[in-house]
C-alpha cells in the first residue's frame, strides 16, 4: 500500500515542477562588441592598462607609453565620445584613430625605483591621478600613485607632479602584482590592490590617499578570488564597478575558492573555459568597501585564451567600455548592459 501511495504521489506532481527541480539555472553572459583601433594602439605592445573619461574624452593609458613613440617622448591617447558611439551604432566601422597626449614626466623615472609601467588612471576636470607599478632595490613589487594635470589645447599634454609621489607597499608580496585600480573620492584617491585573496592578504585593505596632505588611511576591502584590474568612477551612491579576471596561466588562482560562482552560478563559456571575465559592483560605506550582493556581469568568452581586461569606464546610457593589454591582443570592447549606469 505504501508503495502504491508513493507512486500515486509522484505521478501527481506537475511535469513542469519536475523540470524546474531538475534544471540547473545557467547564469547570463554578455557578449563584448570589439571596437577596432588604428595605429599605434592596434599593436600588442600598446598594452592598455587603464581607461578614464576626462573632459568628455576617453583616455587610453599604455602601460609603457615610450614603446609606442618614435621621438623619445611618451604619449597617452584619447578618443572622442561621439566617434565611439558612431562605431557602436554602426555609423562607421573604420578603425578609430587615437589622438596623442604628450606626457611631461620630468624626473619621474628617477623618483620611481625600477619603473614597471603605468597601471591605472583616474580623472576629474583637469586633474588626474596615475598608479605606477615598480620594484624596490630588493626586487619586491610595490606601487606609487602620483597626481597630474591634463590640458586639451592645440597640443594636448599632461604634467605629472612627481614632487607629490606617494609610495604604497605591497599587500600581497606577489610577483608582478600592485595596485591596479584607482577611484577618486572628491579630491582624494583610493588605490585597490590587484590581489585580495586571504591566502595572500589576510585582511585586504584599499588605501585612501589625501591629495592635500598625502596622508594614507585604510578602507576594509572584501575577500575575493582572482585579480582586480581596474575600476570605474563613483556614482552618487558611492558605487563603482571593477574588473575581476582570472587568467588560465595564473598558478595562484587555480586553488582559489570562487564563492561568487558557487552562489550565482556560471555562464556557458565560463563552464567551458578555465578563465573568468566578469564585472563586480562595490559600494563605499564609511571606512569599508563592500561587494554588493548581486550577480556579477559575466562576459561571454569565445576562445580558450582569456582576454586580460585591464581598463573599464561606464558609457552612460549604454553600458561599459573595457580594454585589454597585450593578451591576447590590444582590444577595446563595448559591454551593452543597463546596470550601474547612473554616472
ABEGO torsion letter per residue (X at the ends): XAAAAAAAAAAABBAAAAAAAABBBBBBBBBBBBBBBBOAAABAAAGBABBBBBGGBBBBBBABAAAABAAGBBBBBBBBAAAAAAAAAGABABBBBBBBBBBBAEAAAAABBGBAEBABBBBBEABBBBBBBBBBAAGBBBBBBBBBBBBBBABBBBBBBAAABBBBBBAAGBBGBBBABBBBBEABBBBBBABABAAABABBBBBBBBAAAGBBBBBBBBBBBEBBABBBBBBAAGBBBBBBBBBAABAAAAABBBAAAAAAEBBAAAAABABBBBBBBBBBBEABBBBBBBBBBBBBBABABBBBBABBBBBBGAEBBBBBBAOABBBBBBBBBABGAAX
